[in-house]
Amino acid sequence: MLDVSGIKVIEHDILIVGAGGAGLSAAIEASGMGMSTGIVMKSLLGKAHTVMAEGGIAAALANVDERDHWKIHFRDTMRGGKFLNVWRMAELHAKIAPERVRLLEEWGAVFDRTQKGLINQRNFGGHRYPRLAHVGDRTGLEMIRTLQDHGIHQGIETYMECTALDLLKNEKGEVSGLVCMWRETGTFIIFKAKAVILATGGGGRGWEITSNSWEYTGDGYALAYEAGAELMDMEFTQFHPTGMVWPPSVKGTLVTESVRGEGGLLLNSKGERFMFNYIPERFRSETADTVEEAARWLAGEPGARRPPELLTRDVVARAINAEVKAGRGSKHGGAYLNIATQRSAEDIKKKLPSMYHQFKVLAELDITKEPMEVGPTCHYFMGGIRVDADTTMSSVPGLFACGECAAGMHGANRLGGNSLSDLLVFGYLSGKNASVYAGKIAQPPDVDQDQIRSIVKNATDILNRESGENPYLLHEELEKICSRM
Ligand SMILES: Cc1cc2nc3c(=O)[nH]c(=O)nc-3n(C[C@H](O)[C@H](O)[C@H](O)COP(=O)(O)OP(=O)(O)OC[C@H]3O[C@@H](n4cnc5c(N)ncnc54)[C@H](O)[C@@H]3O)c2cc1C
């Protein structure tokens, strides 16, 4: 029998899997409530996907347009999600997001400012008013930096390059811990915990063309599913309309929606602003239907309606695809995105520094002078682990989930900026409710040796066999199948 008695065991009240915005927000809340809190991550602290977020955090602060209100944010979120959202999650999100953004500022996040010194907010697709609190186009970096600083000083324990393999449960079916593997050495470690929070992000790496980094292989869905939790809406995958299409080595890399938020135009090979031909009926009343009106909106004229480039992501992605199919695509099979004619070079470098740098370095293109080429890229999972809206607990007692790996908040389509605010709101709720749950458990949890043995065997079997499927080839096949569908 496989001997697992020598594997090191560490105990925490709350164990969190994932150190993105959701995991860190949960950890801060749990440790703030006096829980011994550990956080494991597949890569290094500061490397989670959240750090890549560019455009901003959506919250109805009403700093730029005082008509904004959480109820309008709620409406926009529900409409963007085709009303398939769990409405209670969308309600909690819209209500709580402003206070969490202000708290982030209190903890040291340095947001861009309005003339009056308030947190500045920018326009984004599907949001009625300027709503995205931002730091140039590096908002995720500022968010992660702030949460990390705060969390570490509050005493959370971090375990880097430590991959979660499977959850452990006790005889009552409650979560009791987790088996992980150190990536550097391939050795195992067991965590005992009264509650586990999954914050593992999405699974965009299942597609060939994606904005996601290597880490996003949907591990949280598998961990939860194997433990008996329910998944929902797994077919709701978001394609961001603007990924790079050229050169091939960087195909899929994100071009932030802020480019359109700052006035960027989408053009086909004939130089036409084709988005005017794709305005859905439900958005007609608030979308400009002439170039002149769209220009008046950009100049800040009250009452002018928003340009169609700022329609929701699903609408814009489908429109680009339709133009390409109709033979009006850009040179490398996308659409042109032009900010050069809309803003001064100085403005572009100040508002979109990462985009300027990204195109200069990766495509040898100066976006202050030339249009970019863009096309849809797999970006986000709206589906995932089914959770209770108020507590974020899954159907397995003691197993919580938040952030991109949890489902329900965004319905069938997420609005830009609503993920970072989702992480702040539901990360906080997960940390709080997991602490309440763990606080009721008196004894340290038991872990079952047979379960540990089976997890270790599963993880090592592949190294001890002479034949069988090659996982890398399987992954390649999966990417191709998903991309074809
Ligand atoms: C380029 C880009 C730009 C974006 N811009 C914006 C934006 O401007 N606004 C917005 O709202 N949203 C944006 N998004 C979406 C947003 O960034 C993500 O949805 C969000 O950051 C996900 O956060 P998270 O905390 O759920 O998980 P992540 O930040 O994805 O973190 C997941 C964590 O889980 C860990 N993990 C995963 N599997 C395991 C495992 N098996 N064992 C241990 N650890 C594991 C990882 O190591 C990581 O620490 C953007 C996304 C991309 C790709």
PDBQT file of the ligand as one rigid body, heavy atoms in Angstrom, charges set to zero:
ROOT
HETATM    1  C1  LIG A 501      -5.891  40.617 -20.222  1.00  0.00    +0.000 C 
HETATM    2  C2  LIG A 501      -7.092  40.704 -19.337  1.00  0.00    +0.000 A 
HETATM    3  C3  LIG A 501      -7.632  41.947 -18.992  1.00  0.00    +0.000 A 
HETATM    4  C4  LIG A 501      -8.735  42.040 -18.156  1.00  0.00    +0.000 A 
HETATM    5  N1  LIG A 501      -9.225  43.278 -17.816  1.00  0.00    +0.000 NA
HETATM    6  C5  LIG A 501     -10.270  43.367 -16.960  1.00  0.00    +0.000 A 
HETATM    7  C6  LIG A 501     -10.752  44.646 -16.526  1.00  0.00    +0.000 A 
HETATM    8  O1  LIG A 501     -10.229  45.685 -16.891  1.00  0.00    +0.000 OA
HETATM    9  N2  LIG A 501     -11.793  44.687 -15.672  1.00  0.00    +0.000 N 
HETATM   10  C7  LIG A 501     -12.399  43.559 -15.209  1.00  0.00    +0.000 A 
HETATM   11  O2  LIG A 501     -13.336  43.668 -14.429  1.00  0.00    +0.000 OA
HETATM   12  N3  LIG A 501     -11.952  42.332 -15.587  1.00  0.00    +0.000 NA
HETATM   13  C8  LIG A 501     -10.908  42.211 -16.441  1.00  0.00    +0.000 A 
HETATM   14  N4  LIG A 501     -10.445  40.974 -16.812  1.00  0.00    +0.000 N 
HETATM   15  C9  LIG A 501     -11.009  39.781 -16.166  1.00  0.00    +0.000 C 
HETATM   16  C10 LIG A 501     -10.420  39.637 -14.780  1.00  0.00    +0.000 C 
HETATM   17  O3  LIG A 501      -9.078  40.043 -14.772  1.00  0.00    +0.000 OA
HETATM   18  C11 LIG A 501     -10.491  38.191 -14.277  1.00  0.00    +0.000 C 
HETATM   19  O4  LIG A 501     -11.763  37.698 -14.476  1.00  0.00    +0.000 OA
HETATM   20  C12 LIG A 501     -10.189  38.180 -12.790  1.00  0.00    +0.000 C 
HETATM   21  O5  LIG A 501      -8.939  38.768 -12.544  1.00  0.00    +0.000 OA
HETATM   22  C13 LIG A 501     -10.218  36.779 -12.183  1.00  0.00    +0.000 C 
HETATM   23  O6  LIG A 501      -9.840  36.920 -10.839  1.00  0.00    +0.000 OA
HETATM   24  P1  LIG A 501      -9.896  35.726  -9.815  1.00  0.00    +0.000 P 
HETATM   25  O7  LIG A 501      -9.453  36.264  -8.493  1.00  0.00    +0.000 OA
HETATM   26  O8  LIG A 501     -11.192  35.033  -9.907  1.00  0.00    +0.000 OA
HETATM   27  O9  LIG A 501      -8.787  34.712 -10.337  1.00  0.00    +0.000 OA
HETATM   28  P2  LIG A 501      -7.337  34.968 -10.913  1.00  0.00    +0.000 P 
HETATM   29  O10 LIG A 501      -6.854  36.349 -10.786  1.00  0.00    +0.000 OA
HETATM   30  O11 LIG A 501      -7.452  34.365 -12.249  1.00  0.00    +0.000 OA
HETATM   31  O12 LIG A 501      -6.439  34.093  -9.953  1.00  0.00    +0.000 OA
HETATM   32  C14 LIG A 501      -6.550  32.692  -9.890  1.00  0.00    +0.000 C 
HETATM   33  C15 LIG A 501      -5.588  32.170  -8.860  1.00  0.00    +0.000 C 
HETATM   34  O13 LIG A 501      -5.838  30.782  -8.697  1.00  0.00    +0.000 OA
HETATM   35  C16 LIG A 501      -4.613  30.069  -8.688  1.00  0.00    +0.000 C 
HETATM   36  N5  LIG A 501      -4.877  28.691  -9.101  1.00  0.00    +0.000 N 
HETATM   37  C17 LIG A 501      -5.535  28.234 -10.190  1.00  0.00    +0.000 A 
HETATM   38  N6  LIG A 501      -5.564  26.896 -10.179  1.00  0.00    +0.000 NA
HETATM   39  C18 LIG A 501      -4.900  26.503  -9.055  1.00  0.00    +0.000 A 
HETATM   40  C19 LIG A 501      -4.566  25.246  -8.484  1.00  0.00    +0.000 A 
HETATM   41  N7  LIG A 501      -4.924  24.078  -9.048  1.00  0.00    +0.000 N 
HETATM   42  N8  LIG A 501      -3.855  25.237  -7.334  1.00  0.00    +0.000 NA
HETATM   43  C20 LIG A 501      -3.450  26.386  -6.732  1.00  0.00    +0.000 A 
HETATM   44  N9  LIG A 501      -3.755  27.588  -7.220  1.00  0.00    +0.000 NA
HETATM   45  C21 LIG A 501      -4.462  27.643  -8.370  1.00  0.00    +0.000 A 
HETATM   46  C22 LIG A 501      -3.721  30.848  -9.626  1.00  0.00    +0.000 C 
HETATM   47  O14 LIG A 501      -2.366  30.540  -9.380  1.00  0.00    +0.000 OA
HETATM   48  C23 LIG A 501      -4.104  32.285  -9.217  1.00  0.00    +0.000 C 
HETATM   49  O15 LIG A 501      -3.371  32.658  -8.081  1.00  0.00    +0.000 OA
HETATM   50  C24 LIG A 501      -9.336  40.867 -17.661  1.00  0.00    +0.000 A 
HETATM   51  C25 LIG A 501      -8.801  39.614 -18.007  1.00  0.00    +0.000 A 
HETATM   52  C26 LIG A 501      -7.699  39.531 -18.847  1.00  0.00    +0.000 A 
HETATM   53  C27 LIG A 501      -7.156  38.183 -19.231  1.00  0.00    +0.000 C 
ENDROOT
TORSDOF 0
